[in-house]
Amino acid sequence: MLVLVATSATSCKTPQSSQGYMHPDEVFTVSEEDIANETWRINSAISGEWTYKGPSVDVSGKNLLAGIGKPIAKGKLKKKLQKAYKTIGLDRARPQFTFSPDGSCAIRMMGVSLKGQYNYNPSTEQLTLKWHGIPMTAKLRRDGKRKLHITFDTDKLLSLLRLVGRFSDSSTIKALSFLTDHYDDVMVGFELKK
């Protein structure tokens, strides 16, 4: 009986692959394949073609806007942003973002298509887009399965619009200058639908 107890204790400490136990080294080793599979799984949650539905506003700071007046401030800013987008023709351009599970992405706007790569971290809602080696960070928030909100710091949004090319004139800067002049803790961008 004593031999039986010693044998069972030994079998618990020494995992054997034929019995389905994993060695501790196997548990704590992360392979490139593991990382690729997890990245594919995360990216699949946002993959597909997403089309512009309207402007999106997010208040990121801890100032007065982030307090009790946040919903009111967001609503007013969204209306101003909608007017600015209409002024520069963004509502007619109907931007489209395409995300693939392999990490490639594209944005199409006013006949211009820009291809690049992206990295998405759902726990922080951070999206990093990279076009021609130039990284640009944004916040990506899912709203159900059929809506996304992608918001940028205001200067990053202007950079994106300039990068696409058709929005490099002074009317764009003038239309959106109210954002860069007055709102430090506001992120603006696009509400997209699948």
C-alpha positions as a Markdown table, in Angstrom:
| # | Residue | x | y | z |
|---|---|---|---|---|
| 1 | Met | 0.0 | 0.0 | 0.0 |
| 2 | Leu | 2.9 | 2.4 | 0.7 |
| 3 | Val | 4.3 | 1.6 | -2.7 |
| 4 | Leu | 1.1 | 2.6 | -4.4 |
| 5 | Val | 0.9 | 6.0 | -2.7 |
| 6 | Ala | 4.5 | 6.8 | -3.7 |
| 7 | Thr | 3.8 | 5.7 | -7.3 |
| 8 | Ser | 0.8 | 8.0 | -7.6 |
| 9 | Ala | 2.6 | 10.9 | -6.1 |
| 10 | Thr | 5.4 | 10.5 | -8.6 |
| 11 | Ser | 3.0 | 10.2 | -11.5 |
| 12 | Cys | 1.5 | 13.6 | -10.6 |
| 13 | Lys | 4.8 | 15.3 | -10.5 |
| 14 | Thr | 6.2 | 13.8 | -13.7 |
| 15 | Pro | 3.8 | 14.7 | -16.6 |
| 16 | Gln | 3.8 | 12.2 | -19.4 |
| 17 | Ser | 2.8 | 13.3 | -22.9 |
| 18 | Ser | 1.1 | 9.9 | -23.6 |
| 19 | Gln | -1.4 | 10.6 | -20.8 |
| 20 | Gly | -2.1 | 14.2 | -21.9 |
| 21 | Tyr | -0.2 | 16.0 | -19.2 |
| 22 | Met | 1.9 | 19.0 | -20.2 |
| 23 | His | 5.4 | 19.7 | -18.9 |
| 24 | Pro | 5.7 | 23.1 | -17.2 |
| 25 | Asp | 8.2 | 24.2 | -20.0 |
| 26 | Glu | 5.5 | 23.5 | -22.5 |
| 27 | Val | 2.9 | 25.6 | -20.6 |
| 28 | Phe | 5.1 | 28.7 | -20.4 |
| 29 | Thr | 6.6 | 28.6 | -23.8 |
| 30 | Val | 4.8 | 30.8 | -26.3 |
| 31 | Ser | 5.6 | 30.1 | -29.9 |
| 32 | Glu | 5.4 | 32.4 | -33.0 |
| 33 | Glu | 2.4 | 30.2 | -34.1 |
| 34 | Asp | 0.7 | 30.9 | -30.7 |
| 35 | Ile | 1.1 | 34.6 | -31.2 |
| 36 | Ala | 0.0 | 34.5 | -34.8 |
| 37 | Asn | -3.1 | 32.5 | -33.9 |
| 38 | Glu | -4.1 | 34.9 | -31.1 |
| 39 | Thr | -3.5 | 37.9 | -33.4 |
| 40 | Trp | -5.7 | 36.3 | -36.0 |
| 41 | Arg | -8.4 | 35.7 | -33.4 |
| 42 | Ile | -8.3 | 39.3 | -32.2 |
| 43 | Asn | -8.2 | 40.8 | -35.7 |
| 44 | Ser | -11.1 | 38.7 | -36.8 |
| 45 | Ala | -13.4 | 40.6 | -34.4 |
| 46 | Ile | -13.0 | 43.8 | -36.5 |
| 47 | Ser | -12.2 | 42.3 | -39.9 |
| 48 | Gly | -14.3 | 43.3 | -42.8 |
| 49 | Glu | -15.3 | 46.4 | -44.7 |
| 50 | Trp | -16.6 | 49.3 | -42.6 |
| 51 | Thr | -18.3 | 52.4 | -44.2 |
| 52 | Tyr | -18.6 | 55.9 | -42.8 |
| 53 | Lys | -21.9 | 56.5 | -41.1 |
| 54 | Gly | -21.2 | 59.8 | -39.3 |
| 55 | Pro | -18.7 | 61.6 | -37.1 |
| 56 | Ser | -17.6 | 60.2 | -33.8 |
| 57 | Val | -16.4 | 62.1 | -30.7 |
| 58 | Asp | -14.7 | 60.8 | -27.6 |
| 59 | Val | -13.7 | 62.8 | -24.6 |
| 60 | Ser | -10.5 | 61.4 | -23.1 |
| 61 | Gly | -9.4 | 63.9 | -20.4 |
| 62 | Lys | -10.4 | 64.5 | -16.8 |
| 63 | Asn | -11.5 | 68.1 | -17.3 |
| 64 | Leu | -15.0 | 69.5 | -17.1 |
| 65 | Leu | -16.0 | 67.8 | -20.3 |
| 66 | Ala | -15.3 | 64.4 | -18.8 |
| 67 | Gly | -17.6 | 65.1 | -15.9 |
| 68 | Ile | -21.3 | 65.5 | -15.7 |
| 69 | Gly | -21.4 | 67.6 | -18.9 |
| 70 | Lys | -19.8 | 64.9 | -21.0 |
| 71 | Pro | -22.9 | 63.7 | -22.9 |
| 72 | Ile | -24.0 | 67.3 | -23.6 |
| 73 | Ala | -20.5 | 68.3 | -24.7 |
| 74 | Lys | -20.2 | 65.2 | -27.0 |
| 75 | Gly | -23.5 | 65.9 | -28.6 |
| 76 | Lys | -22.6 | 69.6 | -29.3 |
| 77 | Leu | -19.2 | 68.6 | -30.6 |
| 78 | Lys | -20.7 | 65.9 | -32.8 |
| 79 | Lys | -23.0 | 68.5 | -34.5 |
| 80 | Lys | -20.1 | 70.9 | -35.1 |
| 81 | Leu | -18.0 | 68.0 | -36.5 |
| 82 | Gln | -20.9 | 66.9 | -38.7 |
| 83 | Lys | -21.1 | 70.4 | -40.1 |
| 84 | Ala | -17.3 | 70.6 | -40.6 |
| 85 | Tyr | -17.3 | 67.2 | -42.4 |
| 86 | Lys | -20.1 | 68.4 | -44.7 |
| 87 | Thr | -18.1 | 71.5 | -45.5 |
| 88 | Ile | -15.1 | 69.6 | -46.6 |
| 89 | Gly | -17.2 | 66.9 | -48.4 |
| 90 | Leu | -16.4 | 64.0 | -46.1 |
| 91 | Asp | -20.0 | 63.0 | -46.0 |
| 92 | Arg | -20.0 | 62.5 | -49.8 |
| 93 | Ala | -16.5 | 60.9 | -49.7 |
| 94 | Arg | -17.9 | 58.1 | -47.5 |
| 95 | Pro | -14.6 | 56.8 | -46.2 |
| 96 | Gln | -14.3 | 53.0 | -46.0 |
| 97 | Phe | -11.9 | 51.1 | -43.7 |
| 98 | Thr | -11.1 | 47.5 | -44.5 |
| 99 | Phe | -9.4 | 45.3 | -41.8 |
| 100 | Ser | -8.1 | 41.8 | -42.6 |
| 101 | Pro | -7.3 | 39.2 | -40.0 |
| 102 | Asp | -3.7 | 39.1 | -41.2 |
| 103 | Gly | -3.1 | 42.6 | -40.0 |
| 104 | Ser | -3.4 | 44.4 | -43.4 |
| 105 | Cys | -5.8 | 47.3 | -43.8 |
| 106 | Ala | -6.9 | 49.9 | -46.4 |
| 107 | Ile | -8.7 | 53.2 | -46.3 |
| 108 | Arg | -10.6 | 54.4 | -49.4 |
| 109 | Met | -11.8 | 58.0 | -49.6 |
| 110 | Met | -12.7 | 60.1 | -52.7 |
| 111 | Gly | -11.2 | 57.7 | -55.1 |
| 112 | Val | -7.9 | 57.4 | -53.2 |
| 113 | Ser | -7.0 | 54.0 | -51.7 |
| 114 | Leu | -4.2 | 53.7 | -49.1 |
| 115 | Lys | -3.0 | 50.3 | -48.0 |
| 116 | Gly | -1.1 | 49.5 | -44.8 |
| 117 | Gln | -0.9 | 47.5 | -41.7 |
| 118 | Tyr | -2.6 | 47.7 | -38.3 |
| 119 | Asn | -2.3 | 46.4 | -34.8 |
| 120 | Tyr | -5.3 | 46.3 | -32.5 |
| 121 | Asn | -5.3 | 45.8 | -28.7 |
| 122 | Pro | -8.9 | 45.3 | -27.5 |
| 123 | Ser | -8.1 | 45.6 | -23.8 |
| 124 | Thr | -6.8 | 49.2 | -24.3 |
| 125 | Glu | -8.9 | 49.9 | -27.4 |
| 126 | Gln | -5.7 | 51.1 | -29.1 |
| 127 | Leu | -5.4 | 50.9 | -32.8 |
| 128 | Thr | -2.1 | 51.5 | -34.5 |
| 129 | Leu | -2.3 | 52.1 | -38.2 |
| 130 | Lys | 0.9 | 52.2 | -40.3 |
| 131 | Trp | 1.0 | 53.6 | -43.9 |
| 132 | His | 4.4 | 53.8 | -45.7 |
| 133 | Gly | 6.1 | 53.0 | -42.4 |
| 134 | Ile | 4.4 | 56.0 | -40.6 |
| 135 | Pro | 2.5 | 54.9 | -37.5 |
| 136 | Met | -0.7 | 56.6 | -36.4 |
| 137 | Thr | -2.5 | 55.8 | -33.2 |
| 138 | Ala | -6.3 | 55.9 | -32.7 |
| 139 | Lys | -8.9 | 54.6 | -30.4 |
| 140 | Leu | -11.1 | 51.8 | -31.7 |
| 141 | Arg | -14.3 | 51.1 | -29.8 |
| 142 | Arg | -16.7 | 48.4 | -30.9 |
| 143 | Asp | -20.4 | 49.1 | -30.6 |
| 144 | Gly | -22.1 | 45.8 | -31.1 |
| 145 | Lys | -21.1 | 43.6 | -34.1 |
| 146 | Arg | -22.0 | 46.1 | -36.8 |
| 147 | Lys | -20.6 | 49.4 | -35.6 |
| 148 | Leu | -17.1 | 50.7 | -34.9 |
| 149 | His | -15.9 | 54.1 | -33.7 |
| 150 | Ile | -12.4 | 55.1 | -34.7 |
| 151 | Thr | -11.3 | 58.4 | -33.1 |
| 152 | Phe | -8.0 | 60.2 | -33.3 |
| 153 | Asp | -6.3 | 63.1 | -31.6 |
| 154 | Thr | -7.4 | 66.1 | -33.7 |
| 155 | Asp | -3.9 | 66.7 | -35.1 |
| 156 | Lys | -3.7 | 63.0 | -36.1 |
| 157 | Leu | -7.1 | 63.3 | -37.9 |
| 158 | Leu | -5.8 | 66.2 | -39.9 |
| 159 | Ser | -2.6 | 64.2 | -40.7 |
| 160 | Leu | -4.8 | 61.3 | -41.9 |
| 161 | Leu | -6.9 | 63.6 | -44.1 |
| 162 | Arg | -3.7 | 65.2 | -45.6 |
| 163 | Leu | -2.2 | 61.7 | -46.1 |
| 164 | Val | -5.2 | 60.7 | -48.2 |
| 165 | Gly | -4.4 | 63.8 | -50.3 |
| 166 | Arg | -7.7 | 65.4 | -51.3 |
| 167 | Phe | -8.1 | 67.2 | -48.0 |
| 168 | Ser | -4.9 | 69.2 | -48.0 |
| 169 | Asp | -6.3 | 72.6 | -48.8 |
| 170 | Ser | -6.9 | 75.5 | -46.3 |
| 171 | Ser | -10.7 | 75.0 | -46.2 |
| 172 | Thr | -10.2 | 71.7 | -44.4 |
| 173 | Ile | -7.9 | 73.2 | -41.8 |
| 174 | Lys | -10.3 | 76.1 | -41.4 |
| 175 | Ala | -13.3 | 73.8 | -41.1 |
| 176 | Leu | -11.6 | 71.7 | -38.4 |
| 177 | Ser | -9.6 | 74.4 | -36.7 |
| 178 | Phe | -12.2 | 74.8 | -33.9 |
| 179 | Leu | -11.0 | 71.4 | -32.7 |
| 180 | Thr | -7.3 | 72.1 | -32.6 |
| 181 | Asp | -7.8 | 75.5 | -31.1 |
| 182 | His | -10.1 | 74.7 | -28.2 |
| 183 | Tyr | -10.2 | 71.0 | -27.3 |
| 184 | Asp | -7.2 | 69.2 | -26.0 |
| 185 | Asp | -8.9 | 66.2 | -24.5 |
| 186 | Val | -11.2 | 65.4 | -27.4 |
| 187 | Met | -10.7 | 62.7 | -29.9 |
| 188 | Val | -12.6 | 62.8 | -33.2 |
| 189 | Gly | -13.1 | 60.5 | -36.1 |
| 190 | Phe | -15.6 | 58.3 | -37.7 |
| 191 | Glu | -18.6 | 56.1 | -36.8 |
| 192 | Leu | -18.5 | 53.1 | -39.2 |
| 193 | Lys | -21.0 | 50.4 | -40.0 |
| 194 | Lys | -20.5 | 47.0 | -41.5 |
